Amino acid sequence: MMGANPQPEWLWGAVAVWLGLWALNVVLARHARWAVPLVFGLAVLVLWEGVTRGLGVPEVILPAPTVVARTFAASTAMLWGDFVQTIVRGALPGYAMGCGAAVVLAVLIDRSPFLTRGLLPVGNFVAALPIVGIAPIMVTWFGFGWQSKAAVVFAMVFFPVLINTVAGLSAAERMQRDLMRTYAAGYWQTLVKLRLPAAMPFIFNGLKIATTLALIGAIVAEFFGSPTRGMGFRISTAVGSLALPLVWSHIAVAALAGTVFFGIVTAMERRVTFWHPSHRARK
Amino acid sequence: MRSSVLPVLTVIGLILAIWYVGSVAMNQKWTRDQAARTGAELTFAQIVADTMNQRRPLLPPPHQVASALWDGVTKEPVTSRRSLVYHSWITIEATLAGFSLGLVIGVSMAVGIVYFRVLDASLMPWAVISQTIPIIALAPMIVVLSNSLGLGERLGVENRLVSKAIIAAYLSFFPVLVGMVKGLRSPDSMQTDLLTTYNATGWQSFAKLRLPASMPYLFASLKVAIAAALVGAIVGELPTGAVEGLGARMLVASQFGQPLLMWASLFAAAIVAGLLIIVVGGIERLAARRMGVRP
């Protein structure tokens, strides 16, 4: 395979291109900031390609980006199947149910200031725990199918969203609540028109943290047992058979899915909390 | 602070109550099946009593988990492979190694980002993207990489420790980076202007103003980072065929059908997380006192 014999000219070429792109970035940083990260990413890819070819790094250690890209293109059907199994069937339902349940519970608990005071420290502590460890328990409870993955994701996203929502519900100011009172607004009207919108920046903070946790949960759960497809399953078997280009293709899918997922939630945040200073300032 | 003790205890009590109800509900099927096999009739009280003391319960009740945890910690010598203290130490080792690595990477990237505009524009978006990549997808890869490069032998430690530490560092550098960037940028223009009038050099304004100003932010994110590092170390043990450590203990327990051991390891991990956060909090208080913060 490629990379068996070192080709030093690749290494020097890549380093030269890297330096050139770096110089370009120094200029771009002053005039077109949005392009800088793209050029940086491109430079990393070029350097990676150059190092693997230039030093003749074996494919079982680190395949070159072009090799990964070729494998990716050749196995799109399999990648798509694994993506559907892990993300669409496992992560998304668990994410939706976990976040939904957390917001509902937060609103319910918020009616009792006593419980809220007790819940915040406990929730903060639980959110810091390695909840991912319940993956084997969930697999024994719900079997190898997507249900166990969704359950792990549920448990992982629940607490960060819960504590953020509880914190957010107290974000509306005294003055604003008093204003609602003078309008003779009831509990539900105050909740829907003032407190939930005011809590949105906090809720979205939790939702954004939860996106990564959801993907981690769904993939980890597959290491403990899964039908013969899914990203976690494929990664562990591909590593076992040293099919590293395939592993990197899955990592690319995971990275892409994670970024798009995060991007969608961020875009929703911009639309919902357009009034927040952190979004107004940017325009 | 005292006013929150009672609410916290209430919430914990509620959780325990739900847990007990849950374990009765989940374990009673096995009890009924056993009874049906022998043709015995059970009263409700007998069923409840049985669900409290099964050897392989689906959901062990809290007291069983507590006693398994107690046995695992106290009944074995700490050097024994059956001691949870031993396995906790293996995981803590990897956590601390990864945490230190993440701390160094996070702080140095933050300094670079605050002082160089190019780094700010090119690194920051990728640091954000790096956290949207589920690290676990990379975990088996990192193990293969560090094994085949023999990183461990070169550093004089076990290969497994290296791969776990890398995963822990990957998860913990980001909170440090974000907190540190915020902290280094926290001095307002009045303060930086004052240093300019003192004719302070760049290094002096870093050491006397920006660095001290960043400490509260740094410690707030260190608490997040150490918890993340522990998650990384445990996750790093799961797919890597590790035989030691809390994650490996969970994996083995799940494969050999020992739910009590699995739950005990899970709670050992929770206790370790709590202890690590407390230690960081203690260091924060010490540092604050040394820097002259008066409560």
Boltz contact constraints between the chains, C-beta under 6 A:
constraints:
  - contact:
      token1: [A, 25]
      token2: [B, 118]
      max_distance: 6.0
  - contact:
      token1: [A, 25]
      token2: [B, 122]
      max_distance: 6.0
  - contact:
      token1: [A, 26]
      token2: [B, 118]
      max_distance: 6.0
  - contact:
      token1: [A, 29]
      token2: [B, 117]
      max_distance: 6.0
  - contact:
      token1: [A, 29]
      token2: [B, 118]
      max_distance: 6.0
  - contact:
      token1: [A, 29]
      token2: [B, 121]
      max_distance: 6.0
  - contact:
      token1: [A, 33]
      token2: [B, 121]
      max_distance: 6.0
  - contact:
      token1: [A, 36]
      token2: [B, 121]
      max_distance: 6.0
  - contact:
      token1: [A, 36]
      token2: [B, 122]
      max_distance: 6.0
  - contact:
      token1: [A, 37]
      token2: [B, 122]
      max_distance: 6.0
  - contact:
      token1: [A, 37]
      token2: [B, 125]
      max_distance: 6.0
  - contact:
      token1: [A, 40]
      token2: [B, 122]
      max_distance: 6.0
  - contact:
      token1: [A, 61]
      token2: [B, 148]
      max_distance: 6.0
  - contact:
      token1: [A, 114]
      token2: [B, 7]
      max_distance: 6.0
  - contact:
      token1: [A, 117]
      token2: [B, 4]
      max_distance: 6.0
  - contact:
      token1: [A, 117]
      token2: [B, 7]
      max_distance: 6.0
  - contact:
      token1: [A, 118]
      token2: [B, 7]
      max_distance: 6.0
  - contact:
      token1: [A, 118]
      token2: [B, 8]
      max_distance: 6.0
  - contact:
      token1: [A, 118]
      token2: [B, 10]
      max_distance: 6.0
  - contact:
      token1: [A, 118]
      token2: [B, 11]
      max_distance: 6.0
  - contact:
      token1: [A, 119]
      token2: [B, 11]
      max_distance: 6.0
  - contact:
      token1: [A, 121]
      token2: [B, 8]
      max_distance: 6.0
  - contact:
      token1: [A, 122]
      token2: [B, 11]
      max_distance: 6.0
  - contact:
      token1: [A, 128]
      token2: [B, 227]
      max_distance: 6.0
  - contact:
      token1: [A, 128]
      token2: [B, 273]
      max_distance: 6.0
  - contact:
      token1: [A, 129]
      token2: [B, 270]
      max_distance: 6.0
  - contact:
      token1: [A, 129]
      token2: [B, 273]
      max_distance: 6.0
  - contact:
      token1: [A, 130]
      token2: [B, 230]
      max_distance: 6.0
  - contact:
      token1: [A, 130]
      token2: [B, 231]
      max_distance: 6.0
  - contact:
      token1: [A, 130]
      token2: [B, 234]
      max_distance: 6.0
  - contact:
      token1: [A, 130]
      token2: [B, 269]
      max_distance: 6.0
  - contact:
      token1: [A, 132]
      token2: [B, 235]
      max_distance: 6.0
  - contact:
      token1: [A, 133]
      token2: [B, 250]
      max_distance: 6.0
  - contact:
      token1: [A, 133]
      token2: [B, 266]
      max_distance: 6.0
  - contact:
      token1: [A, 133]
      token2: [B, 269]
      max_distance: 6.0
  - contact:
      token1: [A, 136]
      token2: [B, 250]
      max_distance: 6.0
  - contact:
      token1: [A, 136]
      token2: [B, 254]
      max_distance: 6.0
  - contact:
      token1: [A, 212]
      token2: [B, 132]
      max_distance: 6.0
  - contact:
      token1: [A, 215]
      token2: [B, 134]
      max_distance: 6.0
  - contact:
      token1: [A, 216]
      token2: [B, 134]
      max_distance: 6.0
  - contact:
      token1: [A, 216]
      token2: [B, 136]
      max_distance: 6.0
  - contact:
      token1: [A, 219]
      token2: [B, 134]
      max_distance: 6.0
  - contact:
      token1: [A, 219]
      token2: [B, 136]
      max_distance: 6.0
  - contact:
      token1: [A, 219]
      token2: [B, 137]
      max_distance: 6.0
  - contact:
      token1: [A, 220]
      token2: [B, 136]
      max_distance: 6.0
  - contact:
      token1: [A, 223]
      token2: [B, 238]
      max_distance: 6.0
  - contact:
      token1: [A, 223]
      token2: [B, 239]
      max_distance: 6.0
  - contact:
      token1: [A, 235]
      token2: [B, 137]
      max_distance: 6.0
  - contact:
      token1: [A, 235]
      token2: [B, 140]
      max_distance: 6.0
  - contact:
      token1: [A, 236]
      token2: [B, 140]
      max_distance: 6.0
  - contact:
      token1: [A, 236]
      token2: [B, 239]
      max_distance: 6.0
  - contact:
      token1: [A, 239]
      token2: [B, 140]
      max_distance: 6.0
  - contact:
      token1: [A, 239]
      token2: [B, 144]
      max_distance: 6.0
  - contact:
      token1: [A, 247]
      token2: [B, 141]
      max_distance: 6.0
  - contact:
      token1: [A, 251]
      token2: [B, 137]
      max_distance: 6.0
  - contact:
      token1: [A, 254]
      token2: [B, 134]
      max_distance: 6.0
  - contact:
      token1: [A, 254]
      token2: [B, 137]
      max_distance: 6.0
  - contact:
      token1: [A, 255]
      token2: [B, 133]
      max_distance: 6.0
  - contact:
      token1: [A, 258]
      token2: [B, 132]
      max_distance: 6.0
  - contact:
      token1: [A, 258]
      token2: [B, 133]
      max_distance: 6.0
  - contact:
      token1: [A, 258]
      token2: [B, 134]
      max_distance: 6.0
  - contact:
      token1: [A, 259]
      token2: [B, 129]
      max_distance: 6.0
  - contact:
      token1: [A, 259]
      token2: [B, 132]
      max_distance: 6.0
  - contact:
      token1: [A, 262]
      token2: [B, 132]
      max_distance: 6.0
